[in-house]
Amino acid sequence: MAIASLATAGAAAFTTGLTYRDTPRPARMSEPDSQWSDKERTFIGEAQLLQARAQGDLDRDVKSILNVNKRMEYGDFVWNDRKVPKGPVWVRVDLDRQLISVFRDGHEIGTAVILYGADEKETPAGVFPVLARIKDHESSIYDAKMPYTLRLTGDGVSIHASDVRWGRATHGCIGVPPAFAAKLFDQVSKGDQVVILSDQAQRRS
């Protein structure tokens, strides 16, 4: 699941697995609406959220996360926005764990295993607003198709559809499965924030 250490530390830190989401889950909180399914998501308590903010694991509210009860491999993704209301959208990318999570109105609606930049062209960490949305983009530098591009930086770092397979990397972009990319593209608007985290980048700085 996206916030694995909640079960042990009570904090909203995200998964400890490299390419999959852990299955241990915190004790379920009371649900705000009986129409939510227990099997679909876990709700985050106020105390857990406050501790996560104090520890620097999160800088914004998370109301619930998807329950993913399987090992996620390259190319896998889960998407479920059923019953999730309209609201602000933001994206969290964890480079060390190769995971992306999409939130709407504080609820996680999608997660996937990603590709990221190789050593010679690393993916930057930080908080980036979406600068542009380009559905049928093609890179003039690398002569490569980049469908469902969400551009994050002036020099072209983007989230885009990619053939997510073991052993592959990008030129600094974040590659996601094509079907996931299409769903993400439909959710994200220009100006929405993408938070890219990397413990390795923090250690180097």
JOBELTA-V801014 format. One line per field, one symbol per residue. burial: b if it has 24 or more other ideal C-beta (glycine too) atoms within 12 Angstrom, else e. A space follows every 50 residues. Layout:
# JOBELTA-V801014
burial=???
This chain:
# JOBELTA-V801014
burial=bbbbbbbeebbbbbbbbebbbbeebbeebeeeeeebeeebbbbbbeebbe ebeeeebbeeebbbbbbbeeebebbbbbbbbeebeeeebbbbbbbbbbbb bbbbebbbbbbbbbbbbeeeeebbbeebebbbbbeebebeeeeeebbbbb bbbeebbbbbbbebeeeebbbbbbbbbeebbbbbbebbeeebbbbbbbee eeeee
